[in-house]
Amino acid sequence: MKMKTKKIMLAAIAITAAVTGGIIFAADHIDSPTVTSQAIDITDLYVFQGQTTSNLVFVANTQGLMSPGASATAKYDENTILEFNIDNNNDNIEDLVIQGKYVAATNSINIYGPIAPSEKGTRSKLEGSITAIVGVTPYGAASPVVTTATNGIKAFAGPRDDPFFFDLNQYKKVIAGTASGFSSTGTDTFAGTNVMSFVVEVPKTLLGGTGKINVWLETKKKI
């Protein structure tokens, strides 16, 4: 299936992760009004070594600050691609992509890649064939729906508690000059709110390279 898209929101989230391990994250809550409360609104990108050390885990969180009520009815967007861009030779150009495309009819996400993209930059299409399919875990489910494909790719999709800790009120005080720094442990502004999470665990052998990789996350909407 070919899906031409034009990017309408590129998250200012890019990280460098060691293929050999480590945990890296970046966050971007409360975006501009044009994307806030939409499925394209990115909150977080995480990349870390899996429980199996030969794997890397990629996490894309979107639709932040959802209440429990909003989480129960939240959905992914069929016209939006979730795309991890992977640069494994340090030239800041994507060498591989991992893409997620929601299918409403089956309430699942089709996963493509890791694969070299035929288009780079602001436009994308679904690349290659489907490498895994994961059903969306409903809010409040007793256990998560996790798929494991024959190629070693594992995946999860669905609502989750926002894992990012940030004391927004203290941050505002620091910016205003009324506080000199953050207190320990502070107050988590995002406590009790949820995100829609898309998680893909990939064998490192599918990523190429042996050192560091640069990763950035985009949501690209079909127009």
KAPE-V539702 format. One record per helix or strand of 3 or more residues. SS is the DSSP state (A for helix, B for strand). FROM is the first residue (numbers start at 0). TO is the last residue. If there is no record, write none. Layout:
ss=SS from=FROM to=TO
ss=SS from=FROM to=TO
This chain:
ss=B from=4 to=17
ss=B from=22 to=26
ss=B from=41 to=48
ss=B from=54 to=65
ss=A from=67 to=72
ss=B from=79 to=86
ss=B from=95 to=102
ss=B from=107 to=114
ss=B from=129 to=134
ss=B from=145 to=147
ss=B from=153 to=160
ss=A from=167 to=175
ss=B from=193 to=202
ss=A from=203 to=205
ss=B from=211 to=220
